[in-house]
Amino acid sequence: MSAKPPRDSVLRRVLANTGVLLGGRAVNAVLSLGYMALAARSLGIGAFGVLVLINTFAQFVSDVAKFQAWQTILHFGAAPLAEGRRADFQQVVRFGVVLDLISVAFGVCAGAAGAWLLGPSLGLPEAARGQAAVYALSVAVLAPTAQVGLLRLFDRFGLLAAQGAISSAVRLVGGGLGMAIEAPLVFFLAVWALGSLAAFAYVAAAAALEMRRRGLWTSFSWSGPLTAGLPKAWRFAWATNASSSVDVAFTHVATLSVGALAGAADAGLWRVARQIADALAKPARLLIPALYPELAKLHAAGRAGAMGRLALRVGLVGGGAATLLLLVAVFAGEALLALVLGAEFAAARSTMIWQLAAAVIGVWALPLEPMLVSLGRPGVVVGVRLTVAAAFLAILPAAIGGYGLPGAGAALVGATLAMAAGMWVRLQQITSSRRPDIKFP
């Protein structure tokens, strides 16, 4: 009987994979600020706000439409991959791809129609409706996630690290050209869509080649059973889709609401603040994609106690790092905004602090959702998210109307606190009543 790996070996692997992702995301963070700065300085705050709203709407539709096939592949594919059951693993892959195809078909239709019909009510000028509808076709490369799940399950985080950087590099080069020729808004829309396409093509090719290297394409067939032998597979897929769909209330819907209530310029400021807050919190958040496959493997191996210990340690590491970055933003945020984007964007400083505070709270609580999903309870996540999202969206108009962008930021912080508390309580209830072997203080 082989000895168990050292207790810290899984945590070290999570941190190592996070470090690999961090290298790529650090580059991506710089590139992202670069292409945002080029677009902002080239278009001005008004047209830049329109660009942000159109891109945000496409991302919103994508997040609502996508089935999060990567989570399905991790949840159902970890055991057959570890046990060498190639046919069963291929079935999981087939199911994940079908989920992606459904997401793309629905997302493209809903995105194009929604952008045309709802554009003016979201704060878009009438003339931008057609541009928004065409840009919504980019949902076809934003919605699929099966390839991401495969690379995470294969521990090929080095390949994944370049995904965001590729998209941002295309947008940066295109933005530089656009600034040089004084290109209009439609040029920047085309460049941003091209960046999404390039990133998708790269990850899809990397996943396909990795499947081939491991011999997992042998005897593969696109026809065959989808969910036979996969208990509650559709229920799991719908639950993870619902969870991610609800989550857009705190990201894309918030941006769209600011645009509808306060105009495109304020939407641009809100999006810039979120972009920088996300960039500062990204190092800690990268623990999440590295944590999911390890929890899936521990669950498949029946090591429930190790799951709780790993989740707790990851929360402490991520939360500590995120808190330090919040302090940096408090003292240097305004200078960073003015330096990178221009003096007119320095007004987003207080909004950025609120958004970063919300991100830090989320990082401290980051192991909660992966734990619940890995324990086969994605419905619990959906319930908590749905309740908090409904409350957040209910108070958001009053917060924006009464206090502007800082009011929206404060509402986001309150919602994030409520989300963390709700998931912690539900996890405590589940682990104490059904899984006493899991300790999560």
N, C-alpha and C positions, 0 to 999 in steps of 0.2 A: 504494500500500500504506500503510495507516494505521500510525502509530507506536504502539509498545506503550505502555500506561499506565505512569506512573512506578512504580518498584519498591515504594514505600511506599503507593501508592494503595489497594491491596487491604487492607493492614493498617489504614489510616485508616478504610476502610469498616467493617471488623470492629469497630474501637474505637467508631466512631460508632453502629453498630447496638447495640453493647453498652451505650453510654451511654443510648440510648433505652430499652432494656430495664431498665437500672439505675434509671431514674427511676420506672418502674412498680413494680419489685421493691422499691425503697426504701420506697415507700408500703406495699407489701404486707407487708414485714417488720414495719413498725410495727403495721399492722392485725392481722397474725398473732399477734404477741406480745399484742396487746390482747384478741383473742377467746380465746386460750389462758389469759390471766390471769383473764378473767371466768369461764370454765368452771372453772378450778382453784379460784378463791376461792368460787364458788357451790356446787360439788359436794363439795369436800374432796378430799384426796389419794386416798382409796380409790375413790370413784365416778368421779373424774377418770381414774384408771388404767383403769377399765372402759371409759370413753368412748374413751380412747386405744387400747386393745386392739381394740375393735370397728372403729374407723376404720382402724387399721393393717391388720386382716385384709382389709377391703374394698380397700385400696390394694394389698396383697400380691396378691390374686386378680387385680386389674386389671392389675398389672404383669406377672404371669405370662401372662395371657390375651392381652394386646395384642400385635399384630404389628409395632408401631412403624412404622405406615404412613407416618409423616412422613419417615422415612429412605428408604423406597422411593420416595416422590414426589421427594425431592431427588435421589436417585441416578439415577433413570431419567427424571425430568422436566426436568432442567436443560438438556440438549441440545435436545430438541424445542421447549422454550419459547424458547430463545435463537435458534433457527433458524426460528421461525415455523411449525412443523409442528403446526398446531392439532389435527388428528385424532389424531396420535400422542400429543400431550400429554393429550388427553381420555381416551385409552386408559389412560394411567398413572393419571389421576385415578380412573377407573372401577375399576381394579385396587386402588388404595388404599382406596376405599370398601368394596369387597368384603372386603378384609382386616379392616377395622373391624367390619363386620357379623358376620364369623366370631368376632372377638374378643368382641363383646358377647354373642352367643348362648352361647358357651362360658362366659364369665366370670360372667354372671348365674346360670346353672344351678349352676356349681361353687361360686360364692360363697354362695348361699342354702343349698345342701345342706351345704357344708363348715362354715358357721357353726353350723348346727343340730347337726351330728354331732360336731364337734371343739371346740366352744366351751368346755366344762368342762376339757378337757385343755390348753387354751391359757391357763388362769388365769381364765376368765370364770365368774361365778356361774351356777348352774343357771337362775336366773330371767331371765338376760340372753340366753339362747340365741335366743329368738324375736325379740328386738330386734335382735340381730346378724344374723339371717337376713334380716329385712326391710331393714336398712340395707345389706346386700350388694347389693340391687337398684341401688344407686347406681353399681355397676360399669358400668351401661349408659351413663353419661355420663363415666366416668373412662377407659374403654378406648379410645374413638376418638381418633385423632391425625392423620388425613388433613388436616383443616382447618388444623392447626398447620403441617404441612409446606407447604401452599399459601401461607400468609402469609409463612413464612420464605423460600420461593423467590421470592416477589414483593417481597421486601425491605420488607414492611409490618410492621416490628418495633414501630412505634408502636402499631398495633392490638393486637399480642400483649402489649404491656406492661401493658395493663389487665386481662388475664385473671385473674391471681392476685389482684389488688386487688379485683375484683368479688366473687370467692368470699369473700375475707376480710372485705369490708365487710358482706356479708349475714350472715356468722357473728358479726361484731362487734355489729351492731345487734340481731340475735336474741339474742346472749349478754347484752347489756345488759338486754333485756326479761326474759330468763330470770332474771337476778340480781335484778331488781326484784320479780318475782312469786314468787321462790324456787322456780323450776321444777325438776322432777325430771330425771333422766338422759334419759328418752325425749324431752323437749323439746329438749335440746341435740343429740341425735342427729338430730332432724328439721331443726333449723337448719343443722347441718353438711352434711347431704345437700342441702338447698336451696341452699346456697352452691355446691356442686359443679355442680348443675343450672344455676344462673344463669351460671356461667363457661363451661360448655359451650355453652349457647344463644348467648351473645355471640360466641364465637369461630367457631362454625358459621355464624352469620349474616354475620359479617364476611368470612369466606372466600367464601361464596356471592356476596355483593355485589361482592367484588373480581374474582371470575371473570366476573361480568356486566359490570363496568366495562371489562374487557379484551376483551370479546367472545368469551370462551372457552366460553360456554354455547351459542353458535350451532351448530346441527346436532348438539348433544350427544345421545347415546343411552346409556341404561343397559344396553342389550343390545349385544353385540359381543365381539370378542376381548379377552381379559384380558392374556395374556402373549406373544402373537405378536409377534416382533421385539424382545422384551425378554429378552436372554440371561440364563439362570439366575435369572429373576425370583423364582420360588418359593423357590429355594435361598437367595437373598439375604434374602427375607422371613422364612424360618424361622431363618436365622442371626442376624438382628437381634433377632428374638423371643427366641431362646435366650440371646443376650447380655444382654438386659435382664432376662430371667427369672432368670438366674444372679446378676445384680446385687442382686436383692432379698435375697439372703443377708446382705448387709452393711447393709441398711436395715430392711425390714419383718420379715424372719425373725429378726433380732437382737432386735427389740422383742418379738416374740411369744415368743421363747425366754426372755427375761428374765421375761415374764409367767408362762410355764409353770413356770420354775424358782424364781423368787423372789416371784411374786405380782403382783397388779395395781398395787399402790402403787409398787413398784420399776420396773415397766414405765412408769408415769407419769413417774417421775423420769428414766428413760432417754430417754423421748420428749421431755421438756422440754429436756434437755441437747442432744439432737440438733437440736431446733427452733432453739435459740439458736446452736448451732455452724453450722448451715446458713445461718442469717440472716447471721452474720458473714462466712462464706465466699462468700455469694451474689454479691457484686459481681465477684469473680474468676471464679466458675463461669459467669457469664452470657456469658463469652467463647465458651463451647461452642456454644450455639445460633446465635450470630453467625458462628462459624467454619465450621460444617458447610456452609452454602450456598456460601460462597466457595471452599472446597475442591472442592465438586462442580462449580462453574463452571470452576475452573482445570483440573480433570481433564478435563472435557468439551472444553475448548479445547486440550488437549494440553500445558499448561504445567506439566510435572511438577516442574521445578526450583523454580518459584515456590511450589509446595505445601510443600516442605521448609522454605524460608526463612520462609514465613508461619507455619507451625506452630511453629518455633523461637522466633520473636519473640513470638507469643501466649503461649507457655509462660513466657517470662521476665517478661512484663508481669503475667500472672495470678499467678504464683508469688510475685513480689515484693509485690504488694498483699495476698495472703492471709497472708503471713508477718507483715506489720505488724499485721493484724487479730488474729492469734494472740497477739501481745504485749499488745494491748489487753485481750483476754479473760483473760489470766493475771493481770493486776492488777485488773481491774474486774468479773470474772465473778460472783463471789459476791455482791457488792453489787447487781448487776443482777438476779440471780435473786431475792434477798430483796425488792427493791423492787417488782418487777413481779408476782411470783407469791405472795409471802408467805414468812415465815421458814422454814416447813417444807420449802420447795423449795430452800433454800440448800445442802442436802446434795448436790445434783446438780452442784456446782461442779467437783470433780475429774473427774467423768465427762464434763462438758462440755469440759474442757481436752483430755482424750484424744480425744474425738470431733472437736474442732476441729483437733487435730494431724493426725488422719487426713485430714480434709478438705483441709488445706493441702498434704499430700503429693499428694493427688489432683489438686489444682489445678496444681501444678508439672508433673504428668504429663498434664495434660488434653489436649494436642494428639495424644497417641499413638493413642487410640482413633479419633478422627475421621480421622486419616491412614490407618490400616489399613482402615477402612470405605470411605473415598473411593477407595482403591486396589483396591477390590473384594475385600478379604480379611476380611470379617466373621467367617468361621470361625476365623481366628486369634484374634480377640478372645474368641470363645466358649471356645476351648480354654484360654486363659490364665485367664479368669474362672472356668471350671468347676473347674480344678485348685485355684486359690486358695480358692474358695468352699468346696470340699469340706474342705480343711484347716482353714479358719476354723470351720466348723460342727462339725468333729470336736473341736476344742479348746475351743469356747465353753462347754459345760457344766462342764468342769473349771475354766475361768477364772472363771466365775460362782460355782461352788461354793466355790472356794478363796479368791477375792479380791473377790467381790461385783461391783458395777458398775464399779469401776476396773479389775478384771481383764478384764471384757468390753471396756472401752475400750482397754486395752493390746493385746488380741487383734486389735481392729479396726485399730489402727495397724500392727501387724505384717503383717496381710493386705493393707493398702493399699500398704505398701512392696513386698511380694512381687508385687502386681499391676502396679505401675509398672515394676519391674525386668523382669518377664516380657514385657510389651508392648514395652519398649524393646529387649530382645534380639531379639525376633521382627521388629520393624521394621527393625533393623539388618541382619538376615539377608536380608530381602526386598529392601531398597533396594540392598544391596551386590551381590546376585547377579542380580536381575532389573531393577532400575531404578537403574543407576549415575548417572543424571542427577539423582536426588533426593539432596540432601545434608542429613542430619539428624544432627548430631554428638551 
